């Protein structure tokens, strides 16, 4: 289903892509859509549809706006319904291990909250956990916006570069897409290692 969405997205004009990006990334952290379909792939494909630097900047701007809305929504949901959400049927399906990993971010330095955007699934939980543990909104949001700005900018730009190369040389589509995916996996692995204090994480990934 999601692969079909990505294929469809790649064939749309900029207005449609911007609208989908706004909706998806707003829901990503506010209601946990990112736990089902990580936004990394969407950002890469959205970037690949860009034909100019102006379109890349428009996509980055839309992504940042959506991340602000999503992080704010997730924070206030956590603030008012955090414990009930965690122990609800949906919260149990997310898994206690993922909730615990998100909580551990708040035991580290605040910059770990920014890096969480590069950790698939985990960043979808951090706004709700921030609200649940009572972190002040004015403390949480600057780090959330720093992380989301870096995340959106990096992956939209990577997608745009990959898309530009593929349009110039169609035969390079598969190797370029493979290289982009490998790079994203490498970034996530490096960030996870940094967040874990230079040690490889134990157990299943976030």
Residue pairs with C-beta under 8 A, 6 or more apart in sequence:
2 37
2 41
6 41
6 42
6 45
9 16
9 17
9 20
9 42
9 45
9 46
9 49
10 45
10 48
10 49
12 20
12 49
14 49
14 50
14 55
14 58
14 59
17 46
17 49
17 59
18 58
18 59
18 62
20 42
20 46
21 42
21 43
21 46
21 59
21 62
21 63
21 66
22 62
22 65
22 66
23 66
24 33
24 37
24 39
24 42
24 66
25 39
25 42
25 63
25 66
25 67
25 70
25 152
26 66
26 69
26 70
26 73
27 33
27 70
28 34
28 39
28 66
28 67
28 70
28 124
29 67
29 70
29 71
29 73
29 74
29 123
29 124
29 126
29 127
29 128
30 69
30 70
30 71
30 72
30 73
30 74
30 77
30 127
31 73
31 74
31 77
32 74
32 90
32 94
32 124
32 125
32 128
33 124
34 120
34 121
34 123
34 124
35 94
35 98
35 121
35 124
35 125
38 120
38 121
40 120
40 155
40 184
40 188
43 63
43 151
43 152
43 155
43 156
43 159
44 155
44 156
44 158
44 159
44 162
44 180
44 184
45 159
46 59
46 63
46 156
46 159
47 56
47 59
47 155
47 156
47 157
47 158
47 159
47 160
47 161
47 162
47 163
48 159
48 160
48 162
48 163
48 166
49 55
49 163
50 56
50 59
50 156
50 159
50 160
50 163
56 156
56 157
56 160
59 156
60 152
60 153
60 156
60 157
63 148
63 152
63 156
64 145
64 148
64 149
64 152
67 117
67 144
67 145
67 148
67 149
67 151
67 152
68 141
68 144
68 145
68 148
70 127
71 127
71 140
71 141
71 144
71 145
71 148
72 127
72 137
72 141
73 127
74 124
74 126
74 127
74 128
74 130
74 131
75 127
75 128
75 130
75 131
75 137
75 140
75 141
76 131
77 85
77 127
77 128
77 131
78 85
78 127
78 128
78 129
78 130
78 131
78 132
79 131
79 132
79 134
80 131
82 128
82 129
82 131
82 132
82 133
83 132
85 91
85 128
85 132
86 99
86 132
91 99
94 125
97 203
97 204
98 121
98 122
98 125
98 206
99 125
99 129
101 122
101 206
102 116
102 122
102 125
102 126
102 129
102 206
103 129
103 133
105 112
105 113
105 116
105 122
105 126
105 129
105 195
106 113
106 129
106 130
106 133
106 135
108 195
108 197
110 139
110 143
111 143
112 195
113 126
113 130
113 140
113 143
113 144
113 147
114 143
114 144
114 146
114 147
114 150
115 147
115 191
115 194
115 195
116 122
116 123
116 126
116 147
116 195
117 123
117 144
117 147
117 148
117 150
117 151
118 147
118 150
118 151
118 187
118 188
118 191
119 188
119 191
119 192
119 195
119 206
120 188
120 206
121 206
122 206
123 147
123 151
126 144
127 140
127 144
130 140
130 144
154 187
155 184
158 180
158 183
158 184
159 180
162 176
162 177
162 179
162 180
165 172
165 176
166 172
166 173
166 176
166 177
192 201
192 205
192 206
193 199
193 200
193 201
